């Protein structure tokens, strides 16, 4: 089957886009070993089209892209990267406005994140998810405080944590290293 045949079949059999996507995902995931390479490639291409990744197929297509590592972004979707960034910035700002003892939490697309913040000093942002939502959280935090994180690591409970330090990232990095933080990675170059 080619892409045109797949679309024709889906349009004939189902009226609702989510059902179309569900059937296509089921076929792709459950029967992919039985399909020809041409049909699998066609299905993959259908799942990555703007209509799939946009309003009609929504979360299902995003899940597909995340699981399969597709970096293709639809051209015609209404929500661009800038739209996501603005929405994520609002989520982080809301969390920062609710600080209690310099700590708060919020959600980006339902995914919980935690922040620890002292103005003009440092910021820590943590999330369990290690995918595109964490990247979006880091981008939003960086935009708000106007500088980039200096390191990342895995904290207790498997939380992926990024740290920003405005005044002394070298000393903070040494502290984290002495504490034995898992997966500690320096993201900026140390100031000498």
N, C-alpha and C positions, 0 to 999 in steps of 0.2 A: 504494500500500500504506500502511496505517496501522500504528501501533505494535503493536496487537494481532495483526495479520496477520504482521508481521515476527517477533514472538516465537513465534507458532504455527509458522511455517515453520522457525525455528531449532530449536525443541524437537523437531519431527518429524524433521528431517534429521540432527541431531547430538546426541550425548549429552554430549560433553565441552564445558564452558564456553569453554575457550580456543579450540577449533575454531570454536565459534559466533561468538566475537568476531573471530577471524581472517577468517572468511567475510564477516561484516558490514563489517569494515574494508576488505577487498578490494573489496567492492561499492561502498562509499561512496567510497573513494579513486580507484579505477580507472574506475568507470562513473558517477561523479556527474554528468557532463554529459548522460548519457542518461536520468537519472531525473527524475521530476516533482519540483516543489518540495515537494509534500506528502510524497512518499516520502523525499526527502533530509532534511526536517525530522523526520520520524518516526524515521529511522535515527539522526540526531543525538541525538534524545531518548532512544532506546534505549541508545545508547552512554554517555549521561550518567546512567543510572539507578543507584541504589545497588547493585544486583546486578552491574552492569558494573564499577562503580568500586571494588567491594569485593573480596572473596575470589575470586569466580569468574573475573573477567576480569583482575584484577591489573594488571600493568605495561602491558599493551596499552591498556587504557582510560586509564591515567595518561598514556601517550605521546600518545594522542588528545587529551586535555584540554590538554596542554602545547603541542602543535602548533597546536591550534585556539583557544587562548586562553580556554578555558572556565574560569570561576572558580566554577562551581557545585560545591559540596562535597556529597557524599552524606550523608544524614542518619543512615543506619543502619549505617555501616561501623564496624568494631571499632576501627580505628586513627584516633583523633581527632588534631587538631592538637597537643594536649597530649602524646599518646603519641609523636608524631614529635619534638616538642621534647625530651622526656626522653631519647629514644634519641640524638638529635643531640648533646645535652649530654654524654652518656656518651662519644660518639665524640671530641668536642673535649677532654674531660678526659683521655681516654686519650692523645691526641696531646701534651697539655701535660705529662703525666707522663713522657713519653719525650723531653723536650727535650735536645738536644745543642748547646752553644753558643747557647742561647736559640732554637733552631730545631727544628721537627719537622714531620711530616706525618701525615695520617690519611685516612680515607675515610668519606663519608656516602653510603649506598646505592651503593657501588662507585665513586663519584666522588672522585678525589683532591683533597685540600686541603692547604695549607701554612700553618703558623702560626709567627710570631716573637713571643716574649713575654718581657717583663721585668716581674716582679710589681710592682704598684703604680706602674708607669711607663707602659708602652705595650703594645699588641698589634696585630699585623698578621695578617690572614687573607686568603688568596688561593685562588682556584679558577678553573679554565679555563671551567667552565660558568657562563653568565650567566643562569640561570633560577631556578626555585623552590628548587633545592638550594643555590644561593648565598645566597638569602634565608634559608633554614633555618640555614645556617652562621652568618650574621651574627646571627640571633636567638639561637642557642645561645651564641655568644661573648659577646654583650651580657648574657645572663642570668648567665653564669659570672662575669664581671668587674664586673657591676653598674653599668655605664654604657654609653652609646651611642657608636657610631663618629662621628668628626668629619669624615671625608672618604672618598671612594672615587676610584679611578682605574684605568687599565689599565696594567699593568706590562709589562716585557719578556716576550716570548713570548705576549702576549695574555692574561696572567693578570689576572683582575678582583680588585682588592685593596681591602680596607676597612682603615682605621686607627682605632685608639682611642688617645687620649693623655690621661692623667690629669692631667699637670702643666702642659704648655705647648703646647696644640694650635695656638695662633696662630703661634708660631715654627716649629713643624713644618710647618704649612700653607705658610708663606712658603718654607721649604726645598724642599718638593715643587714649588711653583710655579716656583722658580728652576731646579730640575732639569728642568722641562718635561715633567712626567708627562702622559701622554695621558689625555684625558677626565676631568681632575681636577675634582671637584665637592665643594664645601663642604657638609656635611650639617647642621652645627649653626651657630648664630650665633656669630660671634667675640666673645670677651669683651673689653670695652673697658677 
